[in-house]
Amino acid sequence: TLFHSDCLSILPHLSGVDAVVTDPPYGTRTNQRDEWMAGEFGNVMPMALPLIRKAMVSDGAFYCFTSWTHMADWLMRYQTYFKLQNIIVWDKQRHSGCWTANSWQFTWEGVFFGIKGSRKTREYFPDLLRSDEPNGELPMQKPVDVCGKLIRASTDSGNTILDPFMGSGTTGVAAVRLGRKFIGIEIDEGYCAIAARRIQEAEQAFALFEPAK
């Protein structure tokens, strides 16, 4: 199920989510509150976190990609609602440029993994992830196989995966390939169209082949 909407409007109506795998925007304002608060990197996240928790089952899992530039602030807010279990590192195996002319190139991205309640891990992976896929066609697009490992680690076939900041739909593609249900929310119409196409293609392939375990 895909929603072209602000996630703050949709999340209050959701329930039964087993896991969230998402890559939220950084420094993004919302028309529901345009004032900035000291120490926050984006207005949407403090408002979305309690709604995400409420939409989850009693033992939900939450995976969230994050930038090192916002990690300290995000970590403090994250732990208000979820018990942090790991900080996973996605090794991009390529550099994404430099923060400034005075800094080193950055080649990794962090993923916070936390739980609501006491959710057991289904499949174990090292906390350093790499991808065998080529670079995505869109800026900041995450590899399907990386999102797939997060889904496999914390959910079973038939479980429901939510991405409240769906973007180009990578989490949805991974969920469909693995035989999970998917709920995606995206405020940008262009990205919604891209996500719908990619997920539809994944569903068509899923109908032809046995899903990965």
DALINLIN-V52441 format. One record per residue. OMEGA is omega in whole degrees, -180 to 180 (none if undefined). NEAR is the number of other ideal C-beta (glycine too) atoms within 10 Angstrom. Layout:
omega: {OMEGA/OMEGA}
near: {NEAR/NEAR}
This chain:
omega: {-178/179/170/-173/169/-178/-180/177/-175/-174/-179/-177/-176/175/175/179/180/-179/174/172/-171/177/-173/176/180/177/-176/178/175/-179/177/174/-173/179/177/174/-180/174/180/-177/179/-175/-171/-172/178/179/-176/-173/180/178/177/180/-178/-179/-175/168/-173/179/-177/177/-177/175/-176/173/-178/176/179/-178/-179/-169/-176/-180/-178/-179/-179/-180/-178/-175/173/-174/-176/177/-178/180/-179/161/-177/179/171/178/-176/-180/175/-180/-179/-180/-180/177/175/177/-178/-173/174/173/178/-173/-177/177/-178/174/173/175/178/-178/169/-175/-176/-179/180/176/-177/-175/-174/175/172/-177/171/-176/173/-178/174/-176/173/180/179/-179/-176/178/176/180/-179/178/180/-176/175/177/179/178/178/179/-180/-176/-170/-178/177/176/-179/177/-178/179/178/168/-178/176/-163/-177/-177/171/-177/179/178/178/179/-179/-179/179/-177/177/176/172/-175/171/180/179/-180/-176/-177/-175/-180/178/177/-179/178/180/-180/179/-177/-178/177/177/178/179/178/177/179/-180/-177/-173/175/-179/176/-180/none}
near: {12/18/19/17/13/17/26/19/13/19/24/12/9/20/10/13/24/21/26/27/28/23/23/21/16/14/13/13/13/17/9/11/13/8/6/12/8/4/9/15/22/19/20/24/22/14/15/21/20/13/18/23/17/14/21/25/16/8/14/25/29/27/24/22/20/20/15/11/13/18/15/10/15/22/15/10/16/20/12/10/16/23/14/13/16/13/14/21/15/21/13/17/10/8/11/12/7/11/13/5/5/6/9/8/10/15/12/14/20/18/21/20/23/21/19/20/12/8/21/8/14/13/11/8/12/9/12/10/20/15/19/8/12/7/10/14/9/12/7/13/17/23/20/22/16/23/29/21/21/26/25/19/18/26/24/11/11/9/21/22/28/30/28/25/23/29/24/26/29/26/32/31/23/28/29/25/20/22/17/23/17/24/23/27/24/26/21/15/8/10/18/21/14/18/24/17/12/19/23/15/13/20/14/10/13/16/8/6/8/7/12/13/8}
